[in-house]
Amino acid sequence: QLQAGQALGLRIEGHPIAVFRVGDELHATDSLCTHAFVPLEDGVLLGHEIECPVHQARFDVRTGACTAFPARRPLRVFEIQQ
């Protein structure tokens, strides 16, 4: 069980996925930053944004949108069924 503000890295069918808990919400995205290709679950979750631990690119965990450079490509997001 994830606590609010925490992230967890998983592999589902060989694909790296990151799961984030923001308040009562769970969100799932690709695990790897589209710029540095490092696990985002090792980054800092700031509200609905995850910050990459290497170059501080940011992504919205709800939509996958890139919200801060140097990343330019969005993350894929995945539906979570609870």
N, C-alpha and C positions, 0 to 999 in steps of 0.2 A: 504494500500500500504506500502510495506516495503522499507525502504531506504537501500542503500548499507551498509553492515556490520551489519545489524539487523537480528533478528530471531523472529519467531512467533510460538507459540504452538497451535495446533488444535486437534480436535477429529473428525476423519472420520470413520463413522460406528463403533464408540466405541473404535477405535484404536488411541492412542496418536501419533501424527506426529509433527515433527518440520520442518519448512520451513525457509530456509536461503537465503539471498540475498548477493551475492558476485559480485560486479560490476553490470553488467546488467543481470547476470545469477541468476536463482532461482533453488534451490536444496531442496529436501525433503528426510528426513530419519525418522527412528524410533525416537521418542522423548526421550526415556529413555536410559541413559548410560548403557552399558552392564556390567559394573562393579558395580556401586553404585545405579543404578536404580532411578536416579534423572533426572528431565527434563533438557535436553541439551540446550534448548532455553534460559535457565537462565545462561548459560555459556558465555564464551568470544569467539567471532569469530575472528580468526587470519588467514586472507587470506581464503584459502579453508579448514581450519581446525577449528573444534569446540572443545573447551576445557571444560571438565566437571567442574562445579563449586565446586565439593566436593574434588576429589582426583587428579585433573588435567590430567586425561586420555584425549587423543585427538583422533579425528576421522576425516578423509577426507570426507567432505560432498558430494563430487562428487561420490565416490565409496563406502563409508561406512567403508573403511579399518581403522583398529586401527593403529594409528601412534605413540602413546606414552602410556606406561604402567601407571597405573596398569591394565587397560582394556586389554583383550586378544581376545575377540570376536568382529567381525565387526558388524556394524549396517546394517539393511535392508535399501535400498534406493528405492525411488519411482519416477516414471516419472511424470513430471509436464507438462500438456498441457496448452499452453497459447493461 
